[in-house]
């Protein structure tokens, strides 16, 4: 069955079909918003953080700790660069 001919056979103008679809999905969005407000497990928990805690959490997320072996290699590379610059 061709859906375009089905919709046009019901004598719906194209703007009415679009309006009906928007209303349908709008109701779905409204229902989801209301359910998220009322149902306890679906509510988003906001954790209050100070600026310092937020900055530290962001740095911990981005920065990778360096182990001793890698630190030694980095120190040796810095020494060689310093010697080459002289």
GIKA-V661818 format. One record per backbone hydrogen bond with DSSP energy under -0.5 kcal/mol. NH is the residue of the N-H (numbers start at 1). CO is the residue of the C=O. Records with the same first field share a line. If there is no record, write none. Layout:
BEGIN
NH: CO, CO
END
This chain:
BEGIN
3: 1
6: 2
7: 3
8: 4
9: 5
10: 6, 7
11: 8
12: 7
16: 13
17: 13
18: 14
19: 15
20: 16
21: 17
22: 18
23: 19
24: 20
25: 21
26: 22
27: 23
28: 24
29: 25
30: 26
31: 27
32: 28
33: 29
34: 30
35: 31
36: 32
37: 33
38: 34
39: 35
40: 38
42: 39
43: 40
46: 44
47: 45
48: 46
54: 50
55: 51
56: 52
57: 53
58: 54
59: 55
60: 56
61: 57
62: 58
63: 59
71: 67
72: 68
73: 69
74: 70
75: 71
76: 72
77: 73
78: 74
79: 75
80: 76
81: 77
82: 78
83: 79
84: 80
85: 81
86: 82
END
